Each structure stands twice: as structure tokens, then as C-alpha cells.
């Protein structure tokens, strides 16, 4: 299983975005998490295609695009054209989630499916073999800097157990409230991709990334 720290540019300093992306790459970060919000599916509005297109020119990182938008199927090909390497959609946002998954696959990128904290794992369990990643939101989507919701830990464990029981090659990603304490909680529960916003971007980015990756490695060694 491959473990990755996935910094979320929702918490980046947009005056220094190019510089910060270069710092992440220099520190060996492979994945960049990009939250797209429409003000409808979630209350906030974030950035869209022009930002992704712009930073794609500057970075070779894996662009992990998380669409927190209503009817995401309308935008899949556009985001792929901008440089997305994977697209994650919310089960709650799609009228026909199976068809949306097909569209992402047909567009030639990796497929992720996400659920909000209140959505049961059972709602997506029948689709695990059709996706590359399950993203479990451990805060209410739409805002950075929230506290990890402890009740979500069991959902991480449940998804990992279902994946392992079917012997599937599916990543479990967690987004929300990651810090030194919760990192151990989610890794132990079965997550292998950790989205981190303020934990990484608040303060000294280079030092924070070094610390986060060292902390991850330390915990992962205890799991082997």
C-alpha cells in the first residue's frame, strides 16, 4: 500500500502559490489536493479551471481534484483538460453516480468517490470495485481548519475492511482535521492518503512538510 501526504491548496497563500508548490515538490511531495467548491453543494466558493491550468504548467505533481459541486458530470472533461490526474466526486452530488464514475474513467483519469460525515459507507459499498479511491470527509466539507470528527474513524475502518475483504486495489483518503494526533488515528484505521491543509500551510511550509512526512513514516513503521 502506498502512503501519501496530500497538501490541500485550499489553505495555501495564493500570493505565493507558485513558490509554495515548488517548496512542496522540493520536499518530495507527490500529490496535490485541489478542492473545487461551487457555493451550492457546499456553502463556499473556491477556485476553478484557470487556477488548475495555471499551476499545471509549473508542477509535475499528481493533481488530485476533489469536486465539491452539484452535478459534477457537467465539468469532468474540462477539469481533465486543465490537468487533473484524478477526479473525486461526491456520492451525494450525483443523480447517477455509476454513470458519473464511467464518465471519469472514459476521460482517462483515476476515479474517486467521496462521502460526507453523515453519509453511511453502505451507500457506496457496492461501487468500491469501480473506483480507485474512496475519500472520507472527516469534517463538514466547505471550510478549512475544522476539528476532526471522531465518529468518522469507524467509517475509515469499515471502508478499509470492505476493500481488503474483496482484495481490491483501492486507496482510502481522509480529508479534515489532520494533525499530529489525528494522523495516527486515521492511519491506524486504514487510511493511506492524508489530505492536510492548515497543518501543512500554516507557518513554515518547508518545516511543516518535513515534520508531517517524518510523523507519517514513524506511524507507518508501527503498522507493518
Residue, then its C-alpha position, 0 to 999 in steps of 0.5 A: x500500500x502506498x502512503x501519501x501526504x496530500x497538501x490541500x491548496x485550499x489553505x495555501x497563500x495564493x500570493x505565493x502559490x507558485x513558490x509554495x508548490x515548488x517548496x512542496x515538490x522540493x520536499x518530495x511531495x507527490x500529490x496535490x489536493x485541489x478542492x473545487x467548491x461551487x457555493x451550492x453543494x457546499x456553502x463556499x466558493x473556491x477556485x476553478x479551471x484557470x487556477x488548475x491550468x495555471x499551476x499545471x504548467x509549473x508542477x509535475x505533481x499528481x493533481x488530485x481534484x476533489x469536486x465539491x459541486x452539484x452535478x459534477x458530470x457537467x465539468x469532468x472533461x474540462x477539469x481533465x483538460x486543465x490537468x487533473x490526474x484524478x477526479x473525486x466526486x461526491x456520492x451525494x452530488x450525483x443523480x447517477x453516480x455509476x454513470x458519473x464514475x464511467x464518465x471519469x474513467x472514459x476521460x482517462x483519469x483515476x476515479x474517486x468517490x467521496x462521502x460526507x460525515x453523515x453519509x453511511x459507507x453502505x451507500x457506496x459499498x457496492x461501487x468500491x470495485x469501480x473506483x480507485x479511491x474512496x475519500x472520507x470527509x472527516x469534517x463538514x466539507x466547505x471550510x478549512x481548519x475544522x476539528x476532526x470528527x471522531x465518529x468518522x474513524x469507524x467509517x475509515x475502518x469499515x471502508x478499509x475492511x470492505x476493500x481488503x475483504x474483496x482484495x481490491x486495489x483501492x486507496x482510502x483518503x481522509x480529508x479534515x482535521x489532520x494533525x499530529x494526533x489525528x494522523x495516527x488515528x486515521x492511519x491506524x484505521x486504514x487510511x493511506x492518503x492524508x489530505x492536510x491543509x492548515x497543518x501543512x500551510x500554516x507557518x513554515x511550509x518547508x518545516x511543516x512538510x518535513x515534520x508531517x512526512x517524518x510523523x507519517x513514516x514513524x506511524x507507518x513503521x508501527x503498522x507493518 
